[in-house]
Amino acid sequence: MTVDSFGPADLYVVAFPEDHVPAAVKQALLDTLSSGVLTLLDLTVIKKALDGSVQVIEIENLGDEFDLTVVEANSTGLIGEEDIDPLAADMAPGTSALAILLENTWARSLAGAVLGSGAVVLAAERI
């Protein structure tokens, strides 16, 4: 029996003191994604202007802000307003944040084996 499975997914939100995502962070993310260890599910850039207005840039509209030509998001729209609104409220004016949903691709076969065996995950903690 073949079990289709996905690895666990994590939502990371990282705020930057600038109004943009630093180039070194972009490159490190692209390098990690190209390794196949993680799969990009969704990505959003949030910018809070000095006047307090918020600009949300979804992955399909990033353009020059974040060049993702070497990777592709498997899903989009998973990071929604209910995720973004409280984050944006806590951001300082003149800053930006990167909200990224990543699947732990390396765990797919383990997740499939656990699911296929009828096992139940009792706890999972990030340390």
Buried (B, 14 or more C-beta within 10 A) or exposed (E): EEEEBBBBBEEEBEBBEEBBBBEEBBEEBBEBBEEEEBBBBBBBBBBBEEEEEBEBBBBEEBEEBBEBEEBEBBBBEBBEEEBBEEBBEEBEEBBBBBBBBBBBBEBBEEBBEBBEEEEEEEEEEEE
